[in-house]
Amino acid sequence: MTDDERARDRALKAEIAGQLPAMCDAWTRDWGTTLDRTDPRIREYCEAVLSAPERHNLYEILGVVRFFRLLGRYGWDRGRVRRFFRFYEALRFNGRNGRRRYRLTPVQCFQFASIMGFTDGRGLRLCQLAYIFVPRKFSKTTSAASLAVWDLLTGDNNSQAYVCANSYKQAKICFDEIRAIVRDIDPGGKHTKVNRELICFTDGSRDSKAECLAANARTRDGLNASLVIMDEYSQARNTAGANGADLKNVLTSSMGTRLEPLTVVITTASEVVDGPFAHELEGALAVLRGEIDNDRMFASVFMPDPDDAEDDPRTWAKVQPHLGVTVQPDFYEREWANAQLSPENMLAFRTKLLNVFCVNEARAWLDSGCVMKATRHIDLDALGGRYVSSVAIDLSVRDDFSAVSLCVWDEAEMLMKFKTWYFMPAVSLDTHPNRRLYRRWADAGHLQLTPGEVIDYRHIMNHILGLNGPTRVVALGYDPAKSRELINMLATVGWEGVIRGVPQRYMDFTSAVESFEVGIRTGRLVIDDNPINAFCFANSYLDEDSMRNKKPQKKFHNGKIDGVITKLMCLKLFAETMMTPL
C-alpha cells in the first residue's frame, strides 16, 4: 500500500466514522424490523460494527454501509435467508470433538444473508460473486462446504457445483467436508453416490452433482457450472497453463445458462503479492469505496487499518472476528511470540493471521516499504538538459522483456534519479507464462510492445537516442556477453565513445549495491513510478560469493530482476565517470 493509499483510507475512515451515528439511527428505524424478522443476529452484527468503528477495519465498515444501501435499492428475500440459516445449522461439520452442529455467528449470518438475501428486478438472487477474505481459522472452508451442499440439494435440477484450488490437496480439504456432510445426510447411500472427487444422485430424483477440481485438472469440457468455490485463490500466480486463475475463468465462463450463478472466492492473504487475486481484491475494495459500481458482488474483508500495530491485541481482534470462537483467545499472542523467532514465522503471521499480502523480507534485498518510499514520478523533460546521465541496457531476444535504465544526479533537488523503460515483442506476450500480468502493464503503458516475434532493437535504439536531450548521456553500459547487435547499431550512429561493457561478475556489482542501498535508505535516491520496478525488486534477493562480493539474484524462476540490474549498472557507470555524490 502506497503512502497515498494509506492517506486515502485514513481520511475515508475518519469521514465515514463521523457519519455513522446518524446513519445507524436512520437504518435501524427503517430496516431494524426487517432484519429482526429475518434473524436478529444480522442486526446484532451491523450495530456492533457501526457503533464501534475503532474496533473494525475500514472495509468491514464500508461493507455494512453498502449492505444498507442495497436494502434500499433491491428486494429482500427473507424466506430464503431463513431457510438457508436453518439448513446450515442442521448440518454437522467436523470439529474438535467430532462431527457436530454449529450455530451461525453474527458475522457469518451477515455474510450468508448478503449472498442469499438480495433479489433483482426479476426476483432472482442478486449476488453472483462473493469474496470472503479472512484470516486462517475463520471456518471459511466449512462455510463454503455448506453452500456446495445447498446447491447440490436445492439448486437447479441439473446444478453443477465445483470446488477448486491451486493444488489437489487444498481442493480436497473443502470437498472432503462436503462428502462427509452428504454421507451424514444419506448414510446408507440410497440416494447419492459419493466418490473421491464426485458426488451425484443415483435415485433419479436430481441430475445435480458436486465435483472436486484442482488447477491441473484435465476434465474441463462440457461444464455448466452453477456454483464455483475457489479455495485459497490468493496463492494463484499470473502464469499460463494449468493454474487456479485459468480454472476459475473456464468455470465462470461456463455459467451463461444459469439464472442464479454464484462464484465464491474464499481465501487468506499470501506471499503472491502480484497474483490474480491481489488484483481482484483491489477491484473489490474499490467497489466498497464506491469508486466502481457492481451490486452483484459481495466482499467481506478483514485486515488491519493502515496504522494498526502488528503486536496490538486490538489489531488481532479487528482482523479475526472469530477470536475466542473458532480461535483460542491466546492463539494470536502465542503466534506473535513465535513470529519473532524467524523471518519465515513472521511472514506466516502477517499473511495468514493478519491477512496482509507481503513477501519474505529476509530474502528480499530491499523491502517493499523501502522501495515504495523511494518511488515517485520522474519527469525527464523537467531537467531541461542541464545534467549528465548514464544509461544501461539488459536485453532479451524474444521470450521476455528488456530493460533500459537511466541514472542522473539532479543538482537542484540533490537527488540521484533512476528511470527505467521496459520493452517486449508483442507476439511473445500471447504465450508468456506471465502474460496476464504483462498484458495489464502493456495496457497501462508501463510495458512497451514492439512489433514481431523478437525484440526490435531499432525501437530500443531510437528510445536511447531520445534520452540524449533531456540529459547528456556520458556512458552507456551493456552486458558484454549479450547486446552486441544493438551496441553495433549505436556505434554506427556516433555513440561509440560512450559505450562501456559492464561484466556481470559479483565483484563488479558490490560497490554499486552498497551505494544504491545507502542512497535509497537515506532518501538521496529515487526511482520512477513504473510498477514493474517494484516487481523486479520484489523478485530479487542479495547473494554473496565466497569473497563477500554482492549481486542481486532471482528469488523465483519466472521472477524478473532486469530493472534492478540495469539500475546498478547505471550507478556503477556514473560513479566511474562522474564520481556520484552518494
Number of C-alpha atoms within 10 A of each C-alpha: 11 12 12 9 11 14 13 12 18 15 12 15 20 13 11 17 18 12 12 18 13 9 16 19 12 12 16 16 11 14 14 19 13 16 19 13 12 22 19 15 18 22 22 17 17 23 17 13 23 23 14 13 18 16 16 24 22 26 23 22 25 23 24 20 20 17 19 17 12 16 18 12 13 16 18 24 17 17 13 16 21 18 12 19 19 13 13 21 15 14 18 19 21 14 11 6 6 8 14 13 13 14 13 16 15 18 18 22 23 24 20 18 24 25 23 23 25 25 20 15 9 8 12 15 22 25 22 18 20 22 21 19 23 26 26 19 17 20 14 20 22 17 18 24 22 22 21 26 23 15 21 26 16 12 19 16 14 15 22 23 29 25 26 29 31 27 19 15 11 15 25 22 17 25 28 17 21 27 23 17 20 21 16 15 15 14 12 10 15 10 16 21 18 20 11 11 15 16 23 19 19 14 12 9 10 19 15 20 24 26 22 23 25 22 20 16 16 9 8 11 9 7 15 18 25 28 28 26 27 28 27 23 25 30 24 22 22 23 20 16 14 14 20 30 25 17 22 21 10 15 22 19 12 17 20 12 10 14 12 16 21 26 23 22 25 22 23 28 27 24 18 18 19 17 21 20 24 20 13 13 16 10 15 23 19 15 20 25 17 12 11 12 11 15 18 16 20 24 24 24 25 23 27 23 19 16 9 14 12 14 12 13 12 15 20 21 18 22 24 25 20 20 18 12 12 13 16 11 13 11 13 21 14 10 15 18 13 13 17 12 10 10 14 15 16 20 22 21 23 21 21 20 24 26 24 23 20 19 21 16 17 15 17 19 19 18 18 20 13 13 17 18 15 20 22 14 11 16 11 16 11 9 16 11 16 13 16 19 28 29 31 31 30 21 24 18 16 18 17 21 24 24 23 24 27 26 29 24 22 15 12 8 9 12 17 22 23 25 23 24 21 25 23 28 23 19 17 21 22 14 13 19 18 18 18 20 19 23 18 12 17 19 11 11 12 20 22 20 23 19 13 13 15 17 25 19 19 14 14 22 15 11 13 19 13 11 18 15 16 18 21 15 22 18 24 27 24 25 18 13 10 15 16 13 11 17 22 13 15 21 14 9 10 9 17 15 10 15 18 17 17 19 15 15 12 18 16 17 21 19 17 22 25 13 18 21 16 14 18 20 15 11 14 18 22 24 23 19 18 21 13 22 26 20 18 17 24 28 23 24 20 16 15 14 11 6 8 11 16 21 25 22 20 19 16 10 7 14 16 23 24 26 27 23 25 26 29 26 32 28 31 26 26 24 17 11 13 14 11 15 14 18
